[in-house]
């Protein structure tokens, strides 16, 4: 989870058995977007963000062909906390992290 994700999303996912690691828990909460994406990728973890600058970082890497583990993006005004929880749980439980390698997935899913 990126730094500014509401704690309610993280807590609900953990209660549902989803393996979630926040930037704060990893000690990466002071990293800029690029290094944070590199850190997530080094851990083979897809990162969820609501930061448009983070989305721009992922898009730049796609254009340059730079590998990364994957990004799930949900604009703060376009997705509710409940939708985030539902969609992130489904992605985590149905897919595999490698399914999102080098990709950006947008929330809400439908």
Secondary structure, 3 states (H helix, E strand, C coil): CCCCCCHHHHHHHHHCCCCCCCHHHHCCCCCCHHHHHHHHHHCCCCEEECCHHHHHHHHHHHHHCCCCCCEEEECCCCCCHHHHHHHHHHHHHHCCHHHHCCCEEEECCC
